[in-house]
């Protein structure tokens, strides 16, 4: 009976891991992030680059080590068993965990907390405030009018065409509220606070170039804030699957000068 012999594996296979590390780390090192047009967006991009850099370095190191072991021990030759102490095993098990905790928790907190404060911290007194309400499948935008006060709303009074937000007609503050569909006009170089509500299901107010993404839930008022750095028209999307028409739930954020914004508001008629 003939004895079957197995051919030794080529240690050159280890080169695959070297190349894999180079391709992956090099690919993420290329500037693939979209432009940023808000003040806090630079900080968010910094956190993303930090995570990609640190985890990419660990991934590349792992590929180098794995490739080395394949090239050294991949010939199929018998190897003498190494005796490793329990202490060494414990170190090799615990140290990587501590390193990952330092990267993912400590590092992210140090870099991310200042950005978090910009997005969810106390807004300045002169911040511009606007309300954006999500419904299947559009964004409704409300401006407080000349009195600077948002009027009362009642969900029971919502009507698709006559009163899409359910403004309470008996409330004087609601008499001058301006309601438009799909267009958020805000000033440049001034913090904007966005009040977010939803009339039906969960939606997600998302402006990619501002690095803004905030979920909004029915029955709850959420807030997000940002400072646009450039005049222009930017995409507003819903990043939460909200139904069959989710793909068409789009709008525009129009960033303009203070004077241009005042002129536009003066040309709008109150909804009621």
C-alpha positions in Angstrom: 0.0 0.0 0.0 1.6 3.3 -1.1 2.1 6.1 1.3 0.6 9.4 0.3 2.9 12.3 0.8 1.8 16.0 1.0 3.8 18.6 -0.7 5.1 21.4 1.5 3.2 24.7 1.2 5.1 27.6 -0.3 6.2 30.2 2.2 5.7 32.8 -0.5 2.0 32.8 0.5 3.0 35.0 3.3 3.7 37.8 0.8 -0.1 37.9 0.3 -0.5 39.2 3.8 2.2 41.9 3.3 0.4 43.1 0.2 -3.0 42.9 1.8 -1.8 45.2 4.6 -0.3 47.7 2.1 -3.4 47.8 -0.1 -5.9 48.2 2.7 -4.0 50.8 4.7 -3.0 52.6 1.5 -6.5 52.6 0.3 -7.9 54.2 3.4 -5.1 56.7 3.5 -6.3 58.3 0.3 -8.5 61.3 0.8 -11.9 59.7 0.3 -13.9 61.9 2.7 -16.3 64.4 1.1 -15.7 68.1 1.6 -16.6 69.6 4.9 -18.6 72.8 5.1 -19.3 73.3 8.8 -17.2 74.4 11.8 -17.6 71.2 13.8 -17.2 68.9 10.7 -13.4 69.3 10.8 -13.4 67.8 14.3 -15.5 64.8 13.2 -13.2 64.2 10.3 -10.3 64.3 12.7 -11.8 61.6 14.8 -12.4 59.4 11.7 -8.8 59.9 10.5 -7.6 59.1 14.0 -9.5 55.8 14.1 -8.4 54.9 10.6 -4.8 55.7 11.4 -4.5 53.8 14.6 -6.5 50.7 13.7 -4.9 50.8 10.3 -1.4 50.7 11.9 -2.5 47.7 14.1 -4.0 45.9 11.1 -0.8 46.5 9.1 1.3 45.2 12.0 -0.9 42.1 12.2 -0.4 41.4 8.5 3.4 41.8 8.8 3.5 39.3 11.8 1.1 36.9 10.1 3.1 37.0 6.8 6.3 36.5 8.7 5.0 33.3 10.4 3.6 31.9 7.2 7.0 32.5 5.4 9.0 31.0 8.3 6.8 28.0 9.2 4.8 27.4 6.0 7.2 24.8 4.6 5.4 21.9 6.3 8.4 21.0 8.3 8.0 19.6 11.8 8.6 22.2 14.5 9.5 21.7 18.1 6.8 22.8 20.4 7.6 25.9 22.3 6.8 26.0 26.0 5.1 29.3 27.0 4.5 30.3 30.5 1.0 31.2 31.8 2.3 34.7 32.5 3.4 35.2 28.9 0.1 34.0 27.6 -1.8 36.3 30.0 0.3 39.3 28.8 -0.3 38.5 25.1 -4.1 38.2 25.9 -4.5 41.3 28.0 -2.1 43.9 26.4 -3.9 43.9 23.0 -7.2 44.4 24.8 -5.8 47.4 26.7 -4.3 48.9 23.6 -7.7 48.7 21.8 -9.5 50.2 24.8 -7.0 53.1 24.8 -7.6 53.6 21.1 -11.4 53.2 21.0 -12.3 54.8 24.3 -9.6 57.1 25.6 -8.5 58.4 22.3 -12.0 58.9 20.9 -13.2 60.6 24.1 -10.2 63.0 24.1 -10.7 64.0 20.4 -14.5 63.6 20.3 -15.8 65.3 23.4 -15.0 68.9 22.1 -16.8 68.1 18.9 -19.8 66.6 20.9 -19.9 69.9 22.9 -20.1 71.9 19.7 -23.1 69.8 18.4 -25.0 69.3 21.6 -23.7 71.9 24.0 -25.2 75.2 25.0 -26.0 77.4 21.9 -25.1 81.1 22.0 -27.9 83.6 22.5 -27.7 84.9 18.9 -28.1 81.4 17.4 -30.5 81.2 14.5 -33.4 78.7 15.2 -35.5 76.9 12.7 -37.8 73.8 12.9 -37.6 70.9 10.5 -40.4 68.3 10.6 -40.1 64.9 8.9 -43.1 63.1 7.4 -43.5 60.5 4.7 -41.9 61.5 2.4 -40.8 65.1 2.7 -39.3 67.7 5.1 -41.5 70.6 6.3 -39.6 73.7 7.5 -41.0 76.2 9.9 -39.6 79.7 10.7 -40.9 81.7 13.7 -41.8 84.8 11.8 -41.1 88.4 12.9 -42.0 87.8 16.6 -39.2 85.2 16.8 -41.5 82.7 18.7 -42.7 79.4 17.4 -46.4 79.0 17.7 -48.2 76.1 19.4 -48.9 72.9 17.4 -51.5 70.2 17.9 -51.0 66.9 16.0 -54.8 66.4 16.0 -55.1 69.5 13.7 -52.7 68.2 11.1 -54.1 68.3 7.6 -52.1 67.4 4.5 -52.8 70.6 2.6 -54.5 73.1 4.9 -52.4 72.7 8.0 -49.5 70.2 7.5 -47.9 71.0 10.8 -51.0 71.3 12.9 -50.6 75.0 13.8 -53.0 76.2 16.5 -54.9 79.2 15.0 -55.9 80.5 18.4 -52.2 81.0 19.4 -51.0 84.5 18.5 -47.4 83.3 18.1 -48.5 80.9 15.4 -50.2 83.6 13.3 -46.9 84.7 11.7 -45.1 81.3 11.4 -43.8 80.6 8.0 -44.0 77.0 6.6 -42.2 75.8 3.5 -41.6 72.4 2.0 -38.1 71.0 1.6 -36.0 74.2 1.8 -34.0 75.2 4.9 -32.7 78.8 4.7 -30.0 79.6 7.2 -27.3 82.3 7.6 -23.6 81.7 6.9 -21.0 81.9 9.7 -23.7 81.9 12.4 -24.7 78.9 14.5 -28.0 77.4 13.5 -30.1 75.4 16.0 -32.5 72.9 14.3 -35.6 71.7 16.2 -36.5 68.3 14.9 -39.9 66.6 15.0 -41.5 63.7 13.1 -45.2 63.3 12.4 -45.4 59.6 11.6 -42.3 57.4 11.8 -38.6 57.7 12.6 -36.7 60.0 10.2 -33.0 61.1 10.2 -32.1 64.7 9.4 -28.8 64.4 7.5 -26.6 67.0 5.7 -23.5 65.1 4.6 -21.3 68.1 3.9 -22.0 69.5 7.3 -21.4 66.1 9.0 -24.8 66.4 10.6 -27.0 63.4 11.2 -29.8 63.4 13.9 -32.7 61.0 14.3 -36.1 62.5 15.0 -38.9 60.5 16.6 -42.7 61.0 16.7 -43.8 62.7 19.9 -40.3 63.9 20.8 -38.4 67.1 19.9 -34.7 66.6 19.1 -32.1 69.3 18.5 -28.9 69.6 16.6 -26.7 72.6 15.8 -24.0 73.6 13.4 -22.3 76.6 11.9 -22.1 76.7 8.1 -18.8 78.1 6.7 -19.8 78.6 3.1 -22.6 80.1 1.1 -24.3 77.6 -1.2 -27.0 74.9 -1.6 -26.5 71.6 0.2 -28.2 68.3 0.1 -30.7 67.4 2.8 -31.6 63.7 3.1 -33.3 61.2 5.3 -30.8 58.6 6.5 -33.4 56.3 8.2 -35.4 53.9 6.1 -38.9 55.3 6.5 -41.0 53.6 3.9 -41.3 52.8 0.2 -40.8 56.5 -0.7 -37.7 56.9 1.4 -35.5 57.5 -1.7 -37.4 60.7 -2.6 -37.3 62.3 0.9 -34.9 65.0 -0.1 -34.5 68.7 0.5 -32.1 71.6 0.3 -30.2 73.6 2.9 -29.7 77.1 1.5 -26.8 78.9 3.2 -26.8 82.6 2.5 -25.8 86.0 4.0 -27.9 87.6 6.8 -29.2 90.2 4.4 -30.3 87.7 1.8 -32.0 85.6 4.4 -33.9 88.6 5.8 -35.0 89.5 2.3 -36.2 86.0 1.6 -38.2 85.8 4.9 -39.8 89.2 4.2 -41.1 87.8 0.9 -42.8 84.8 2.5 -46.4 84.7 3.6 -47.4 83.3 7.0 -49.1 79.9 6.7 -52.3 80.8 8.6 
